[in-house]
Amino acid sequence: MFQTVYCLCVHCTKCQMRPSAISGGSVHIEVFHPHPSPRPLALPLMLTRVPAGFPSPAEEHLDHVLDLNELIVRRPTSTFFVRVEGESMRDAGIRPGDILVIDRAEDPRSGSVVLAALDGDFTVKRFLKQDDQVMLQPEHPDFPPIVLDEHRDFIIWGVVTFVIRALRPCSA
């Protein structure tokens, strides 16, 4: 009924991520945390905006270098990654197989996409709060909103800050 979130399952000894586990009722997932002091991964960022195609790699187009660790991991000690399974957030651009970057230190606001534990199961939904009503809103017309009340066991694990998607299959 709810979208289940699984971990990034690939781990190698060269990786900068440290595994740990999260349990929520009957669901147990392993997550990977970024290394607290990752090696910089500085790649060129082109000054020219590209609607489609690729600009000339000429030096005058370079803006500055972009470190992907700095971009997607703002707080290494509170950030982890999970892999998505399920279609309930497809209209928000979150698809099965995507990797979500979750920040536990980010304050959830109404409209934030969150990783939550609901009645012992993990789910990714849009957190909505209006007046006294709180709900988790899927982004797919086949899934109903989940209205939260005092009878539901609910906790927000973190806010989704980025979605990582491979445009072609990875070999892992």
N, C-alpha and C positions, 0 to 999 in steps of 0.2 A: 504494500500500500504506500509506503514512504520510500523515497529515494535513499538507497544505501550508499554510503561512501566507503571506499576501500583505500588502502595505502598505495603509495608508490612502491611496487614490489621488487624493483630491480635494485640490487645493492652490490657494489664491488669494492675492493680494498682501496682503490684510488679515489673513491667518492668522498666528498666533503660532508656527508650527512651522517648523523648518528641515530641509530634506531632506538625507539622506545615503544611502549604500548599504551593504548587507551582502551578501557572497557566500559561498556554501557549496557547493563542488563545482560541480555543474551548475545550481544554483539561485542566482538573483540577485534580491534584493528591495530595494525602496527603502523606507526607513522615515522617519518624521517625528519629530523631537525637539521637545519643548516649548521655547519660547524661554527662555533662562536667567533672565530676569526678566519674566515675563508680567504683563500688567495684571491687577489683581484683578478677579474676576468675583463680586462679593458679591451673593448672592440671599437672600431671607428663608428661614429654616428655622423651621417651625412647631413649637411646643412640644407640641401635641397629636399623639399617634400616630394614624395613619389606617389601619384595616384595609382599607377600600374607600371610595371617595368622596373628597371634598375638604373640609377644615374651613373654617369661616368665617374670612375673612382679617382678623378683628378684631385690634386691636393686642395685646390680652391673650394671644393665642395665639402671638405671636412669641417664639421662644427667643433667637435671635441670627442674624446673617447667616452664610451658608455660602459660602465661596469654593471653587468646584469645582477650581480649580488647586491649592489647598492640600490638598484632599481626595484627589485621585487622583494628583498628582505630588509625591511626597515629596522626591525628589532629581532636579531638572531635568536635571542634567548626565549622569545615568545612566539616564534614562527615555526610552522611545520607544514608539510605537504600531504595531501590525500588525493587518491584517484577516484573519479566519479564512476558510478554505475547507475543507470536509470535515466529516464527521459523527462522527469518532472520539471527540470529547469532549462529545457531546450530553447525556449523563447527568450531566455536571458543570455543565450550564447554559451550555455554550459551543457556539454554533451558527454555521453558515455566515453570513458577513456581519458578525458581531460584530467589534468593535474591542477588542483586548486591550491593556492597559497593562502594559508590561514594564519591570521595574527590574533593571538589570544589577548594581547594588550590593547587592541583597538576597541573603542567603545561602540557597541552596536547602536545604531540610530534607526529610526523608522525609515524603511526603504533599503537598509543594508541587506546584503546576502550573507547568511550566517550558516555555520555548521552548528547544529543543535542536537542534543540528546533529548528525545521525546518518548516518554514511557519506555525507556530502556533501549531504544533504537536510535541510531544516528540518522540525520537527515540534513539536506541542504535546501534551504528555502529563503524567500525574502521575508524579513522580519518587519511587520507593520504594527504600529501602535497609534491608536487614535482615541483620545479621551481615556476611558477605562477599558477599552477593548484591545486585546493583543492577539495577533494571529500570525501564522506562517503561511505565506502565499506561494504556491507553486507557480511556475511560469510555463504552463502547458494547459490547454483548455480541458483535457481529459482528467485532470486532477483537481479535486475540490480544495478550497482553503481550509486550514486547520485552525479553528478557534481555540485559544488557550484559556483555561479556567483553572480554578483551584483543584479540580479533580485530575489534572494532567501533571505528570512528573516531567518537568521541563527545565533545561539549562542550556545556555548558549556557550559553546566551547570556544568560539572565535568568529571573527569576521573574515569573509573571503575578500582578499585584496587584489588577487590576480588569477587569471585562468591561463594555463599553459596548454597549448594544443599542437600536436604534430600535424603538419599538413600532408605528410606521407608516412607510411608505417616505419617505425624505428626497428632496427635490429638490436635486440638486447639479450 
